[in-house]
Amino acid sequence: MMRVSAIVLAAGRGIRFGGWGCKLFSKIKNKPLFLYSLEELNRHPLINEIIIVVNSANRAKIARRVRESGLTKVGKIILGGRRRQDSVYNGLGACGDDTGLVLIHDSARPFIDSRLISSVVKRAQESGAAIVGVPVKSTIKSASRAQVVEKTLEREKLWEIQTPQVFKIDKLLAAYRRFAKSDVTDDSSLVEKLGVKVSIVAGDYRNIKVTTAEDLEVARVIAKKRR
């Protein structure tokens, strides 16, 4: 099995939530949101190291909580960049020299589990690139800037993509170096530009990203129903 480094992104400004990173420290069952995924990754046998990418405003607070929680696989806590892809690239530079696979995860998605991590890592080991997603439930339409419908997309072909996303590190580094100026919202978009085929692993509708205060309320309901 290739050595797996997990890069956990916690450098966002949380603008839609109300300011620099505050959502990450919001409590779900008396525990900060960002700790949920870190704890799951820390105890997973396929994960060898964890790198947390933060901003200058939350670095000290996250580092303290990591120490208090005994997250032994967290090797580095580094500063991110202006854009998401800048933060990921910084994380790639911090990976160990023997890293074969890199797992990218948004810390604002607290509900990953062992099964999901195992599935996406093993698929990436086989194919070189694997992402987590769920089939879209609603009808999706493409519209103009004037909010006029242009076309209705085929729902059967549409997936809502989540994290974690896992790649062979050489493929992801090549994509970042070649398309560094591109603005993207997920890492697989850059790898696709290289012509790499990206596999989709069935995710979980509960693997939500907490972006707004309303999302946090949903997350708290999900947490109550989990073991």
Backbone as JSON, one array per atom type, in Angstrom:
{
  "sequence": "MMRVSAIVLAAGRGIRFGGWGCKLFSKIKNKPLFLYSLEELNRHPLINEIIIVVNSANRAKIARRVRESGLTKVGKIILGGRRRQDSVYNGLGACGDDTGLVLIHDSARPFIDSRLISSVVKRAQESGAAIVGVPVKSTIKSASRAQVVEKTLEREKLWEIQTPQVFKIDKLLAAYRRFAKSDVTDDSSLVEKLGVKVSIVAGDYRNIKVTTAEDLEVARVIAKKRR",
  "N": [[0.85, -1.2, 0.0], [0.54, 2.19, -0.85], [2.09, 5.02, 0.77], [0.07, 7.26, 2.53], [-0.73, 10.63, 2.64], [-2.68, 12.96, 4.32], [-4.24, 15.96, 3.56], [-5.73, 18.47, 5.2], [-8.02, 20.97, 4.85], [-8.28, 24.06, 6.33], [-8.29, 26.77, 6.07], [-10.04, 28.63, 5.12], [-11.98, 31.68, 4.91], [-14.54, 31.79, 5.88], [-16.67, 33.46, 5.07], [-19.4, 33.37, 4.31], [-20.42, 32.35, 6.55], [-19.83, 34.07, 8.57], [-17.35, 35.23, 9.12], [-13.72, 35.08, 9.69], [-12.97, 31.84, 9.67], [-14.68, 31.09, 11.78], [-16.7, 29.19, 11.78], [-15.46, 26.73, 11.99], [-14.92, 26.33, 14.62], [-17.34, 26.11, 15.74], [-19.62, 24.41, 17.83], [-20.5, 21.0, 17.78], [-22.33, 18.74, 19.35], [-20.84, 19.4, 21.65], [-18.23, 19.5, 20.7], [-15.66, 20.95, 18.71], [-16.36, 21.65, 15.31], [-14.31, 21.19, 13.36], [-12.73, 19.18, 14.42], [-13.92, 16.7, 14.07], [-13.52, 15.37, 11.49], [-10.74, 15.27, 11.53], [-10.2, 13.57, 13.7], [-11.29, 11.2, 12.73], [-9.66, 10.67, 10.51], [-7.22, 10.47, 11.83], [-7.4, 8.09, 13.29], [-7.6, 6.2, 11.33], [-6.32, 3.34, 9.72], [-5.08, 3.44, 7.18], [-4.13, 5.97, 6.78], [-1.22, 7.83, 6.97], [0.03, 10.27, 7.64], [-0.98, 13.56, 8.68], [-1.62, 16.75, 7.44], [-2.42, 19.95, 8.3], [-3.93, 22.73, 6.91], [-4.05, 26.08, 7.52], [-5.28, 29.42, 8.44], [-3.73, 32.56, 9.36], [-5.17, 33.63, 11.45], [-6.44, 31.55, 12.8], [-4.54, 29.7, 13.45], [-3.03, 29.26, 15.92], [-5.04, 28.54, 17.7], [-6.14, 26.23, 16.54], [-3.87, 24.59, 16.59], [-3.53, 24.27, 19.35], [-5.87, 22.86, 20.07], [-5.47, 20.53, 18.64], [-3.22, 19.44, 19.93], [-4.33, 19.02, 22.5], [-6.19, 17.09, 21.89], [-4.79, 14.86, 21.24], [-3.96, 14.09, 18.63], [-2.04, 12.25, 16.99], [-1.07, 11.78, 14.43], [-0.94, 14.16, 13.13], [1.35, 15.98, 11.55], [2.22, 18.44, 10.6], [1.25, 21.85, 10.76], [0.31, 24.25, 8.7], [0.44, 27.43, 6.94], [-2.11, 28.59, 4.73], [-2.98, 29.71, 1.38], [-4.08, 32.46, -0.75], [-6.14, 31.52, -2.39], [-8.18, 28.53, -2.62], [-6.82, 26.5, -4.07], [-4.22, 27.39, -3.79], [-3.76, 26.9, -1.12], [-3.95, 24.11, -1.06], [-1.75, 23.49, -2.66], [0.35, 24.42, -1.07], [0.09, 22.58, 0.97], [0.76, 20.22, -0.39], [3.46, 20.64, -0.77], [4.37, 20.22, 1.76], [4.18, 17.56, 2.26], [5.51, 14.32, 3.11], [8.56, 12.92, 1.74], [8.24, 10.33, 0.88], [5.62, 10.02, 0.24], [2.93, 8.57, -1.48], [0.22, 8.62, -2.17], [-2.12, 11.26, -1.95], [-4.54, 12.63, 0.12], [-7.19, 14.85, -0.01], [-9.1, 16.93, 2.0], [-11.95, 18.79, 3.1], [-12.15, 20.59, 6.03], [-14.56, 21.48, 6.91], [-16.37, 19.54, 6.43], [-17.67, 17.43, 8.46], [-18.5, 14.74, 8.68], [-17.2, 12.39, 7.61], [-16.38, 8.89, 7.29], [-14.9, 5.74, 8.34], [-15.36, 3.74, 6.41], [-15.81, 5.21, 4.06], [-13.36, 6.56, 3.73], [-11.6, 4.38, 3.37], [-12.64, 3.27, 0.98], [-12.29, 5.3, -1.0], [-9.54, 5.74, -0.92], [-8.49, 3.21, -1.64], [-9.55, 2.94, -4.21], [-8.24, 5.05, -5.52], [-5.64, 4.13, -5.34], [-5.73, 2.1, -7.19], [-6.57, 3.37, -9.58], [-5.4, 5.88, -9.75], [-6.65, 8.31, -9.38], [-9.33, 9.36, -7.45], [-12.57, 10.3, -6.36], [-15.13, 11.4, -4.08], [-18.66, 11.2, -4.27], [-22.19, 11.94, -4.66], [-25.24, 10.93, -6.26], [-27.1, 13.44, -7.96], [-30.13, 14.71, -6.72], [-32.12, 16.55, -7.37], [-33.67, 18.35, -10.13], [-31.52, 19.92, -12.41], [-30.77, 22.99, -13.89], [-29.24, 24.89, -16.48], [-28.5, 28.31, -16.64], [-28.7, 31.68, -17.97], [-26.84, 34.76, -17.31], [-28.83, 36.53, -16.87], [-30.65, 35.07, -15.59], [-32.24, 33.33, -17.09], [-33.48, 30.32, -18.28], [-31.34, 28.15, -19.98], [-30.82, 25.49, -20.65], [-31.9, 22.19, -19.69], [-30.22, 19.96, -17.66], [-29.04, 16.55, -17.92], [-30.11, 14.67, -15.42], [-29.44, 12.07, -14.68], [-26.78, 11.81, -15.24], [-25.45, 13.41, -13.51], [-23.47, 14.28, -10.7], [-23.06, 15.2, -7.32], [-20.23, 16.47, -6.03], [-18.01, 15.65, -3.4], [-15.71, 15.84, -0.61], [-13.58, 13.39, 0.96], [-10.96, 13.65, -1.57], [-8.77, 11.76, -3.51], [-5.49, 11.28, -4.78], [-2.77, 10.09, -6.81], [0.28, 11.4, -5.88], [2.11, 12.47, -7.71], [0.6, 12.95, -9.98], [-1.22, 14.9, -9.11], [0.49, 16.99, -8.36], [1.64, 17.56, -10.85], [-0.61, 18.52, -12.2], [-1.2, 20.84, -10.71], [1.11, 22.37, -11.11], [1.01, 22.83, -13.83], [-1.45, 24.08, -14.28], [-1.68, 26.27, -12.58], [-2.74, 28.86, -12.5], [-5.41, 28.63, -12.88], [-8.75, 29.02, -11.74], [-10.39, 27.03, -9.56], [-12.82, 24.91, -7.92], [-12.51, 22.44, -6.89], [-10.1, 19.77, -6.53], [-10.0, 17.71, -8.37], [-10.81, 18.82, -10.75], [-8.56, 20.08, -11.84], [-6.87, 17.88, -12.26], [-8.37, 16.52, -14.15], [-7.99, 18.21, -16.31], [-5.5, 17.44, -17.16], [-6.06, 15.21, -18.53], [-6.42, 12.93, -17.12], [-8.28, 10.14, -16.05], [-10.83, 10.26, -13.74], [-12.08, 8.5, -11.05], [-15.28, 7.89, -9.53], [-16.39, 7.44, -6.27], [-19.04, 6.1, -4.43], [-20.59, 8.29, -2.22], [-21.92, 9.81, 0.73], [-24.98, 11.18, 1.62], [-25.11, 12.5, 4.0], [-22.67, 13.58, 4.34], [-22.13, 16.44, 4.54], [-21.15, 19.82, 3.69], [-20.4, 22.31, 5.9], [-21.37, 25.42, 5.5], [-23.02, 27.6, 5.91], [-24.98, 29.14, 8.58], [-27.35, 27.77, 8.68], [-26.62, 25.3, 7.64], [-25.08, 24.38, 9.74], [-27.01, 23.86, 11.69], [-28.31, 21.71, 10.48], [-26.21, 19.89, 10.51], [-25.95, 19.43, 13.23], [-28.28, 18.04, 13.76], [-27.83, 15.73, 12.24], [-25.63, 14.73, 13.63], [-26.78, 14.01, 16.07], [-28.19, 11.76, 15.36], [-26.3, 9.97, 14.68], [-24.14, 7.29, 15.74]],
  "CA": [[0.0, 0.0, 0.0], [1.27, 3.46, -0.88], [1.97, 5.89, 1.93], [-0.99, 8.25, 2.31], [-0.72, 11.88, 3.41], [-3.96, 13.67, 4.28], [-4.2, 17.42, 3.67], [-7.04, 18.93, 5.68], [-8.09, 22.41, 4.58], [-8.96, 24.84, 7.37], [-7.77, 28.13, 5.89], [-11.06, 29.5, 4.55], [-12.36, 32.85, 5.7], [-15.88, 31.62, 6.45], [-17.42, 34.7, 4.82], [-20.85, 33.12, 4.31], [-20.81, 31.96, 7.9], [-19.76, 35.23, 9.46], [-16.02, 35.73, 9.46], [-12.55, 34.22, 9.56], [-12.86, 30.52, 10.26], [-15.45, 30.89, 13.01], [-17.53, 27.98, 11.7], [-14.66, 25.56, 12.35], [-14.94, 26.18, 16.08], [-18.72, 25.92, 16.18], [-19.74, 23.13, 18.54], [-21.47, 19.96, 17.45], [-22.26, 17.83, 20.5], [-19.78, 19.87, 22.55], [-16.9, 19.34, 20.11], [-15.52, 21.82, 17.54], [-16.66, 21.02, 14.02], [-13.13, 20.77, 12.6], [-12.09, 18.01, 15.02], [-14.58, 15.45, 13.68], [-12.82, 14.69, 10.4], [-9.36, 15.02, 11.95], [-10.18, 12.38, 14.55], [-11.55, 10.03, 11.88], [-8.44, 10.42, 9.74], [-6.13, 10.11, 12.74], [-7.5, 6.7, 13.72], [-7.73, 5.28, 10.2], [-5.03, 2.66, 9.5], [-4.47, 3.74, 5.88], [-3.6, 7.34, 6.8], [0.09, 7.85, 7.62], [0.3, 11.59, 8.22], [-1.99, 14.59, 8.44], [-1.14, 18.13, 7.35], [-3.55, 20.87, 8.4], [-3.64, 24.04, 6.3], [-4.84, 27.03, 8.31], [-4.95, 30.83, 8.21], [-2.98, 33.13, 10.48], [-6.08, 33.96, 12.55], [-6.87, 30.38, 13.58], [-3.44, 28.74, 13.58], [-2.69, 28.94, 17.31], [-6.18, 27.87, 18.34], [-6.22, 24.87, 16.01], [-2.72, 23.84, 17.11], [-3.79, 23.93, 20.75], [-6.88, 21.8, 20.14], [-4.84, 19.3, 18.13], [-2.4, 18.89, 21.03], [-5.22, 18.56, 23.56], [-6.97, 15.93, 21.42], [-3.89, 13.73, 21.03], [-3.96, 13.68, 17.23], [-0.62, 11.94, 16.83], [-0.66, 11.74, 13.02], [-0.78, 15.53, 12.62], [2.77, 16.27, 11.53], [2.48, 19.85, 10.32], [0.15, 22.81, 10.64], [0.95, 25.27, 7.87], [-0.43, 28.5, 6.46], [-2.64, 28.45, 3.39], [-2.81, 30.83, 0.46], [-5.25, 33.31, -1.02], [-7.19, 30.7, -2.98], [-8.19, 27.14, -2.16], [-5.76, 25.72, -4.7], [-2.94, 27.81, -3.21], [-3.65, 26.19, 0.15], [-3.65, 22.71, -1.36], [-0.37, 23.42, -3.16], [1.21, 24.54, 0.11], [0.02, 21.29, 1.65], [1.53, 19.25, -1.16], [4.87, 20.89, -0.5], [4.69, 19.79, 3.12], [4.07, 16.1, 2.36], [6.76, 13.58, 3.21], [9.17, 12.53, 0.46], [7.8, 8.99, 0.49], [4.17, 10.02, 0.01], [2.49, 8.06, -2.77], [-1.13, 9.12, -2.38], [-2.5, 12.41, -1.12], [-5.98, 12.77, 0.34], [-7.58, 16.23, 0.26], [-10.42, 16.97, 2.66], [-12.39, 20.06, 3.67], [-12.43, 20.41, 7.46], [-15.96, 21.84, 7.14], [-17.2, 18.33, 6.25], [-17.33, 16.66, 9.67], [-19.08, 13.4, 8.81], [-16.6, 11.27, 6.89], [-16.23, 7.72, 8.16], [-13.84, 4.8, 7.98], [-15.7, 3.07, 5.15], [-15.62, 6.15, 2.96], [-11.92, 6.78, 3.56], [-11.03, 3.15, 2.8], [-13.11, 3.09, -0.39], [-11.71, 6.26, -1.94], [-8.09, 5.51, -0.96], [-8.22, 1.99, -2.4], [-9.84, 3.21, -5.62], [-7.15, 5.88, -6.04], [-4.47, 3.26, -5.47], [-5.91, 1.34, -8.42], [-6.8, 4.18, -10.78], [-4.58, 7.1, -9.75], [-7.44, 9.48, -8.97], [-10.68, 8.97, -7.04], [-13.28, 11.32, -5.6], [-16.38, 10.96, -3.45], [-19.8, 11.96, -4.75], [-23.53, 11.35, -4.55], [-26.09, 11.33, -7.38], [-27.94, 14.61, -7.76], [-31.54, 14.36, -6.55], [-33.01, 17.56, -7.95], [-33.46, 18.75, -11.51], [-30.54, 21.0, -12.52], [-30.88, 23.75, -15.12], [-28.23, 25.89, -16.79], [-29.18, 29.58, -16.9], [-27.88, 32.83, -18.35], [-26.63, 35.74, -16.24], [-30.12, 37.18, -16.65], [-31.47, 34.06, -14.93], [-33.14, 32.72, -18.05], [-33.06, 28.94, -18.48], [-30.74, 27.83, -21.28], [-31.06, 24.07, -20.91], [-32.04, 21.29, -18.54], [-29.16, 18.96, -17.72], [-29.48, 15.18, -17.69], [-29.87, 14.38, -14.01], [-28.86, 10.74, -14.53], [-25.33, 11.89, -15.41], [-24.91, 14.44, -12.62], [-23.06, 13.92, -9.35], [-22.6, 16.26, -6.42], [-18.92, 16.01, -5.59], [-17.66, 15.96, -2.01], [-14.38, 15.37, -0.25], [-12.21, 13.46, 0.47], [-10.53, 13.33, -2.92], [-7.45, 11.13, -3.36], [-4.74, 11.24, -6.03], [-1.34, 9.85, -6.77], [0.8, 12.75, -5.65], [2.78, 12.99, -8.9], [-0.43, 13.46, -10.9], [-1.78, 16.14, -8.59], [1.53, 18.01, -8.47], [1.75, 17.94, -12.27], [-1.78, 19.34, -12.52], [-1.06, 22.15, -10.07], [2.19, 23.12, -11.74], [0.63, 23.2, -15.19], [-2.66, 24.91, -14.31], [-1.65, 27.02, -11.32], [-3.5, 30.1, -12.58], [-6.83, 28.33, -13.03], [-9.59, 29.1, -10.54], [-11.24, 25.85, -9.48], [-13.4, 24.69, -6.59], [-12.06, 21.16, -6.36], [-8.81, 19.36, -7.07], [-10.16, 16.82, -9.51], [-10.95, 19.63, -11.96], [-7.22, 20.28, -12.39], [-6.38, 16.59, -12.74], [-9.1, 16.25, -15.38], [-7.38, 19.0, -17.38], [-4.34, 16.68, -17.64], [-6.54, 14.05, -19.26], [-6.49, 11.78, -16.22], [-9.64, 9.69, -15.76], [-11.09, 10.32, -12.3], [-13.15, 7.58, -10.64], [-16.18, 8.37, -8.48], [-16.79, 6.48, -5.24], [-20.31, 6.51, -3.83], [-20.43, 8.95, -0.94], [-23.01, 9.76, 1.7], [-25.69, 12.47, 1.63], [-24.86, 13.15, 5.28], [-21.33, 14.17, 4.3], [-22.4, 17.81, 4.11], [-20.18, 20.86, 3.99], [-21.02, 23.37, 6.7], [-21.01, 26.7, 4.9], [-23.88, 28.63, 6.49], [-25.53, 28.83, 9.9], [-28.39, 26.75, 8.47], [-25.91, 24.02, 7.5], [-24.67, 23.95, 11.08], [-28.17, 23.27, 12.35], [-28.5, 20.39, 9.88], [-25.12, 19.04, 11.0], [-26.26, 19.04, 14.62], [-29.32, 17.0, 13.68], [-27.15, 14.52, 11.77], [-24.78, 14.22, 14.72], [-27.64, 13.38, 17.09], [-28.67, 10.48, 14.87], [-25.16, 9.08, 14.5], [-23.7, 6.6, 16.95]],
  "C": [[0.87, 1.24, 0.0], [1.08, 4.23, 0.42], [0.98, 7.01, 1.61], [-0.82, 9.44, 3.24], [-2.06, 12.56, 3.23], [-3.73, 15.16, 4.48], [-5.6, 17.89, 4.03], [-7.07, 20.45, 5.6], [-8.93, 23.12, 5.64], [-8.53, 26.3, 7.3], [-8.81, 29.1, 5.36], [-11.46, 30.62, 5.49], [-13.75, 32.75, 6.31], [-16.78, 32.82, 6.24], [-18.92, 34.47, 4.9], [-21.35, 32.71, 5.69], [-20.71, 33.11, 8.89], [-18.37, 35.63, 9.89], [-14.96, 34.67, 9.43], [-12.67, 32.93, 10.37], [-13.75, 30.22, 11.44], [-16.27, 29.61, 12.96], [-16.76, 26.75, 12.17], [-14.69, 25.29, 13.85], [-16.35, 26.09, 16.64], [-18.87, 24.53, 16.77], [-20.85, 22.26, 17.96], [-21.32, 18.9, 18.54], [-21.03, 18.13, 21.36], [-18.37, 19.65, 22.03], [-16.8, 20.24, 18.89], [-15.69, 21.04, 16.24], [-15.42, 20.44, 13.36], [-12.47, 19.51, 13.16], [-12.68, 16.68, 14.54], [-13.8, 14.71, 12.6], [-11.37, 14.39, 10.76], [-9.26, 13.76, 12.8], [-10.4, 11.11, 13.71], [-10.32, 9.67, 11.07], [-7.32, 9.92, 10.64], [-6.19, 8.63, 13.15], [-7.58, 5.7, 12.56], [-6.38, 4.65, 9.87], [-4.35, 2.97, 8.17], [-3.85, 5.13, 5.81], [-2.3, 7.36, 7.6], [0.44, 9.18, 8.26], [-0.82, 12.55, 7.85], [-1.31, 15.95, 8.45], [-2.37, 19.02, 7.37], [-3.13, 22.22, 7.83], [-4.6, 25.05, 6.91], [-4.58, 28.46, 7.83], [-4.3, 31.38, 9.48], [-3.87, 33.4, 11.69], [-6.44, 32.75, 13.4], [-5.75, 29.39, 13.88], [-3.19, 28.31, 15.02], [-3.81, 28.15, 17.97], [-6.32, 26.44, 17.85], [-5.08, 24.02, 16.55], [-2.94, 23.4, 18.55], [-4.8, 22.79, 20.85], [-6.34, 20.47, 19.63], [-4.0, 18.64, 19.22], [-3.29, 18.29, 22.12], [-5.96, 17.28, 23.19], [-6.1, 14.71, 21.14], [-3.89, 13.2, 19.61], [-2.52, 13.45, 16.78], [-0.15, 11.93, 15.38], [-0.52, 13.13, 12.4], [0.69, 15.9, 12.72], [3.08, 17.74, 11.36], [1.18, 20.63, 10.29], [0.74, 24.02, 9.94], [-0.07, 26.31, 7.41], [-0.87, 28.24, 5.02], [-2.37, 29.69, 2.55], [-4.1, 31.59, 0.24], [-6.42, 32.5, -1.54], [-7.1, 29.27, -2.43], [-7.03, 26.36, -2.75], [-4.38, 26.13, -4.21], [-2.7, 27.07, -1.89], [-3.3, 24.72, -0.07], [-2.2, 22.57, -1.81], [0.63, 23.54, -2.02], [1.25, 23.22, 0.88], [0.81, 20.21, 0.94], [3.02, 19.4, -0.9], [5.32, 20.41, 0.86], [4.62, 18.27, 3.29], [5.45, 15.45, 2.44], [7.25, 13.11, 1.85], [8.68, 11.18, -0.03], [6.3, 8.89, 0.28], [3.85, 9.51, -1.39], [1.11, 8.56, -3.16], [-1.37, 10.3, -1.46], [-4.02, 12.5, -1.08], [-6.27, 14.21, 0.71], [-8.97, 16.23, 0.88], [-10.69, 18.36, 3.22], [-12.76, 19.84, 5.14], [-13.88, 20.76, 7.8], [-16.92, 20.7, 6.81], [-16.88, 17.38, 7.41], [-17.67, 15.18, 9.64], [-18.51, 12.36, 7.86], [-16.47, 10.1, 7.87], [-15.19, 6.78, 7.59], [-14.11, 4.13, 6.64], [-15.42, 3.95, 3.96], [-14.14, 6.38, 2.68], [-11.28, 5.56, 2.89], [-11.38, 3.01, 1.33], [-12.4, 4.02, -1.36], [-10.19, 6.09, -2.03], [-7.77, 4.29, -1.82], [-8.51, 2.19, -3.89], [-8.74, 4.06, -6.25], [-5.87, 5.08, -6.21], [-4.53, 2.51, -6.79], [-5.89, 2.23, -9.65], [-5.95, 5.44, -10.87], [-5.32, 8.33, -9.3], [-8.86, 9.03, -8.65], [-11.29, 10.05, -6.16], [-14.58, 10.73, -5.07], [-17.53, 11.82, -3.98], [-21.1, 11.22, -4.54], [-24.35, 11.79, -5.76], [-26.95, 12.53, -7.02], [-29.4, 14.18, -7.68], [-32.48, 15.3, -7.29], [-32.71, 17.78, -9.43], [-32.54, 19.97, -11.54], [-30.69, 21.67, -13.88], [-29.7, 24.71, -15.26], [-28.95, 27.17, -17.19], [-28.19, 30.66, -17.3], [-27.68, 33.74, -17.15], [-27.92, 36.48, -15.91], [-31.13, 36.24, -16.0], [-32.59, 33.55, -15.82], [-32.62, 31.32, -18.35], [-32.52, 28.75, -19.89], [-30.96, 26.37, -21.64], [-31.25, 23.33, -19.59], [-31.03, 20.17, -18.69], [-29.71, 17.58, -17.39], [-29.12, 14.76, -16.26], [-29.16, 13.04, -13.81], [-27.34, 10.75, -14.64], [-24.66, 12.82, -14.4], [-24.62, 13.89, -11.23], [-22.67, 15.17, -8.58], [-21.31, 15.76, -5.77], [-18.59, 16.53, -4.2], [-16.15, 15.78, -1.83], [-14.58, 14.29, 0.82], [-12.06, 13.12, -1.01], [-9.09, 12.84, -2.8], [-6.79, 10.96, -4.72], [-3.33, 10.71, -5.78], [-0.66, 11.21, -6.78], [1.48, 13.32, -6.89], [1.78, 13.57, -9.9], [-0.98, 14.8, -10.42], [-0.76, 17.28, -8.66], [1.67, 18.49, -9.91], [0.6, 18.84, -12.67], [-1.66, 20.74, -11.94], [0.02, 22.99, -10.74], [1.81, 23.61, -13.13], [-0.51, 24.2, -15.21], [-2.79, 25.78, -13.07], [-2.54, 28.26, -11.34], [-5.0, 29.87, -12.7], [-7.55, 28.47, -11.7], [-10.55, 27.91, -10.54], [-11.76, 25.69, -8.06], [-13.12, 23.3, -6.05], [-10.84, 20.69, -7.13], [-8.94, 18.48, -8.3], [-10.3, 17.6, -10.82], [-9.6, 19.85, -12.64], [-6.66, 18.98, -12.96], [-7.07, 16.21, -14.04], [-8.49, 16.99, -16.56], [-6.14, 18.31, -17.96], [-4.76, 15.49, -18.5], [-6.61, 12.79, -18.43], [-7.96, 11.42, -15.97], [-9.82, 9.6, -14.24], [-12.28, 9.42, -11.97], [-13.99, 8.22, -9.53], [-16.54, 7.21, -7.56], [-18.07, 6.99, -4.6], [-20.1, 7.06, -2.43], [-21.65, 8.79, -0.06], [-23.67, 11.14, 1.72], [-25.51, 13.21, 2.95], [-23.48, 13.81, 5.34], [-21.42, 15.61, 3.79], [-21.22, 18.72, 4.43], [-20.9, 21.98, 4.73], [-20.51, 24.71, 6.21], [-21.78, 27.85, 5.53], [-24.36, 28.21, 7.88], [-26.62, 27.76, 9.79], [-27.76, 25.36, 8.32], [-25.5, 23.48, 8.87], [-25.82, 23.3, 11.83], [-28.46, 21.87, 11.8], [-27.45, 19.41, 10.41], [-25.4, 18.57, 12.43], [-27.34, 17.97, 14.68], [-28.7, 15.67, 13.25], [-26.34, 13.89, 12.89], [-25.6, 13.51, 15.79], [-28.07, 11.98, 16.67], [-27.54, 9.48, 14.64], [-24.81, 8.42, 15.83], [-22.59, 7.37, 17.62]]
}
